């Protein structure tokens, strides 16, 4: 799935650690790791929060669009 790679790429492009993103999402680093690696489905609420953090659309994160 494209969105796992996009999550990692966006995080790295913004020079965030998994811990920093997890704190912004009010979750733990191990839980965020599971979302980023595809071990757990990303809840819609967190998808929207991530789109706001990175200034991109949810469609971009999900791989439905290549336009941020």
Secondary structure, 3 states (H helix, E strand, C coil): CHHHHHHHHHHHHCCCCHHHHHHHCCCCHHHHHHHHHCCCCCCHHHHHHHHHHHCCCHHHHHCCCCCC
